[in-house]
Amino acid sequence: MQKIKSLMARQGLKSPQESMADLSPVENLRIPSKEELRELREQPIDPQAEQEMIDSIEELYYSNDSFDMVQHELEKLPPELNLQELEEYRDTLKRQQAAVSKKVADLILEKQPAYVKELERVTALQTNLQLAAVICTNARRQLSASKEEFTEASLGLLANQRRRQLLTGLLKSLRTIKTLQRTDVRLSEMLEEEDYPGAIQLCLECQKAASTFKHYSCISELNSKLQDTLEQIEEQLDVALSKTCKNFDVAHYTKVQLAYTLLGKTQTAMDQLHMHFTQAIHNTVFQVVLGYVELCAGNADTKFQKMQYKDLCTHITMDSYIPCLTDLCKALWEVMVSYHRTMQWHEEHDKQDTSLTPGDAAAAAAAESDESVVDRSYVKKKLEHGLTRIWQDVQLKVKAYILGTDMSNFKYDDFIVVLDVISRLMQVGEEFCSSKSEVLQESIKRQSVNYFKNYHRARLEELRMFLENETWELCPVKSNFNISQLHEFKFMGQCRSPSVSPSRQAVSSTSPAQEELSLFQQFLQEGNPFELPTEKEEETEDVLASNGYESDELEKNVYQDYDSDSDVPEELKQDYVDEQTGDAPLKSVSRETIRSKKKSDYNLNKANAPILTNTTLNVIRLVGKYMQMMNILKPIAFDVIHCVSQLFDYYLYAVYTFFGRNDMPVPSPSLPTHIGRDAGPARVVGPACLYESSGLGLISSRLRTTLNRIQESLIDMEAVGETAGVHGAAEDRKEKVPSPHLSQMVVLTNSGTLYGLAQRVVATESLVFLAEQFESLQFHLDTMMPAAKKPFLQQFYSQTVSTASELRKPIYWIVAAKAIDYEQMLLLMAGVKWDIREIMSQHNVYVDVLLKEFEQFNKRLEDVSRHVRIPLPVSNVLWEHCIRLANRTLVEGYANVKKCSNEGRALMQLDFQQFLMKLEKLTDLRPIPDKEFVETYIKAYYLTENDMEQFIKNHREYSMKQLANLVNVCLGSHINKKARQKLLAAIDDIDRPKR
């Protein structure tokens, strides 16, 4: 519709009717008249057909206003014109025009009411504009009148008042600017006073005020100055924050945190704080180690300052190692306790915020922004995460220090101090962040294994030296002596965790109220857990007390500890028998008292004190030291317990080697074969006619296995002067110790001393005492032993410790074999005539001689017991051996008889009964050993041929010679040669497996 109107406007037409006159005659004829249009309008047309007619109009007719439709239609004409086609096309265009015209007319009629209404509004607007023009005219006229009525004087007063107000405001602004210019002096004062929150508050207020006057040119320079001042405050605040890493002060830290809160940099402050703690750890350890290195070097060489910390640790000397380690841990403790107090400050600060009243809490929650909540959560997580980081840094620094020095040559006490300090440091780590301190444990384990290997090797060599110089004299101790009285075992009486250091326990034991407190609770405000005790060292039985067995004192005689009271520590003096208090051995005992006691008890003249030697005491102390090391450092517990077992093994092997073998030729029954191809049999040479096998079972299979194991695993059997042919063999020999040699001062060949019985008793019973102490320590050792290694400990106790008392038999048997002259008895029995024809009422002389030997033996035992207490088990073993050997000698003597009558057999029984009757008065040992052995053999003289064959099969405890004598002498005249050969063949068959 708009296009039609614009087209009409360009052509100067107002309506289709007006334009009809301007058309050419041809065009005029083609345009329908009004009547035609009316007819067309009135003619009913299908709306759908009308719409299709409109849609058939080409799109070009709607394109734009510059479209020339006439030109377009002319161009569409074909080259050859056909009137009929043209008329048809023209009619089509007319129909299209009529449809468009009808559509336009309909739209006009439809919009006419709106047109009328809008025209009315335009008319009303015109009326209002005319009224406004009248009002404006009246206003101008009135303003002109007002201007004429007011004077210029009145307006001047108003202008001056306004100017005055502006100048007053300007003066106030200038005074504020002047104050801002002078704030830098006050800020400097506040910074010197460390009033960081106040300085920041003032600076922020100045910046806010300066922004109000930013339109003044001088303010721009002031703003720059204030910004520089604020940056300076932040730098000083960072320095103040770093100071809290070593010496935490609540008031100081509160100021710093408040200042960072005002700056809105709480998270940044926490990040910076952790950086400062890391730097503080590095600087602290470096300065401590550097100070000791320069002090030991004796000059201030700058090359040390340029070294890395790890390299610097390698320059620490042995003398300064422990002081430096202690100072190092003290300094690190200060850093960690500062971090701990920092966390406490934040926890208390959070608790204060959460412990407000409901009304205050609601107000605080409303005032608290989301950002502050985020900051608080960030700080909490950062501090919790920082615990592990700080402790890891501490471990790495201490690890570098520990591994920087070879501690294999340290004294034991010094190394225990190192373990003690590291143990306390690990406890600090446990309380600090619940850490197991794997880094520290691994590093100290490496050093401990290396140290302990060398230390144990030196101790074994030292033990060998002690054993070779030991005279096996009794070490006098009180009757109530117990290993818990020794310094080395004091730690066992303190109920504590193995990770807690002995020094700390010594302190805590004196103050029970502090036992439940952690290190951070005890030393939070003052003190240091790494302060080594000095003044009360002796009172608290500190583990560092010297005991005289260190490596630099190897050449000292162990007996010096007991030769002079001036050289003996007080705690060792307490271990001796004090004659002034009645603990000394009794000087004399009445004969009546002796008779009233058991005949075999030789303890009457001695206090019931443990039997041990100086070497035994040394081994016990050494075990205590080893257990201290296990107690402080559990990871090497198995290695230490293995070495503890070697101490016992070597002591047991030495006692056996010294007193359990005997190669001296004396007349007595042959001994059973002893252990080892190198050790050879412990033999005693006697007449060939003596027993081929004593059958005493002196060494059990368990004891033999134990001795063989010790010899193969611990004893270096090669000669000292020989050199190993292979390097590998030399390496293996490093783990072994040469077999000890008995001191030349110990004489075992004197019959007057019962062949060194006193020394044998001291040696054997000290071993038994040592085994008893090991038994008492089993539970404690078991608790420290790793679960996977406990079978080793159980095997050690069941196969080694429990066999100590079994050494009594082979050791005391040697005395029993020499104390009685059994060969003389055989000679006397050989002179007796056994083929008598009448019953004798008098026993033979050899019985009296034998009994006299036993009486002499009993007297000698009493003489020995005056010097060394002989325990009842020892006297029982001695009597058992002597009686057993005597009885077997009797059987051997009877087996040597060439001719014997029934009366002679009765005489044998008479002799043996007389021997038993007198013997029972000398000893309380019941039953008499091997009594049945003799009686059964004598009764065998009465057996028949068939019974003898069964007897031979059932009694293999008798030797072939003894059985053959029964056949030849007893049955010789009653059986034929064939029967005799049969019985002898049966004896040979029995003996063949033995060979």
Secondary structure, 3 states (H helix, E strand, C coil): CHHHHHHHHHCCCCCCCHHHCCCCHHHHHHCCCHHHHHHHHHCCCCHHHHHHHHHCCCHHHHCCCCCCHHHHHHHHCCCCCCHHHHHHHHHHHHHHHHHHHHHHHHHHHHHHHHHHHHHHHHHHHHHHHHHHHHHHHHHHHHHHHHHHHCCHHHHHHHHHHHHHHHHHHHHHHHHHHHHHHCHHHHHHHHHHCCCHHHHHHHHHHHHHHHHHCCCCHHHHHHHHHHHHHHHHHHHHHHHHHHHCCCCCCHHHHHHHHHHHHHHCCHHHHHHHHHHHHHHHHHHHHHHHHHHHHHHHHCCCCCCCCCCCHHHHHCCCCHHHHHHHHHHHHHHHHHHHHHHHHHHHHHHHHHHHHHCCCHHHHHHHHHHCCHHHHHHHHHHHHHHHHHHHHHHHHHHHHHHHHHHCCCCCCCCHHHHHHHHHHHHHHHHHHHHHHCCCCHHHHHHHHHHHHHHHHHHHHHHHHHHHHHHHHCCCCCCCCCCCCCHHHCHHHHHHHCCCCCCCCHHHHHHHHHCHHHCCCCHHHHCCCCCCCCCCCCCCCCCCCCCCCCCCCCHHHCCCCCCHHHHCHHHCCHHHHCCCCCHHHCCCCCCCCCHHHHHHCCCCCECCCCCCCCCCCHHHHHHHHHHHHHHHHHHHCHHHHHHHHHHHHHHHHHHHHHHHHHHCCCCCCCCCCCCCCCCCCCCCCCCCCCCCCCCCCCCCCCCCHHHHHHHHHHHHHCEECCCCCCCCCCHHHHHHHCCCEECCCCCCCCCCCCHHHCCCHHHHHHHHHHHHHHHHHHHHHHHHHHHHCCHHHHHHHHHHHHHCHHHHHHHHHHHHHHHHHHHCCHHHHHHHHHCCCCCCCCCCCCCCHHHHHHHHHHHHHHHHHHHHHCCCCECHHHHHHHHHHHHHHHHHHHHHHHHCCCCCCHHHHHHHHHHHHHHHHHHHHHCCCCCCCCHHHHHHHHHHHHCCHHHHHHHHHHCCCCCHHHHHHHHHHHCCCCCCHHHHHHHHHHHHHHHHHHC
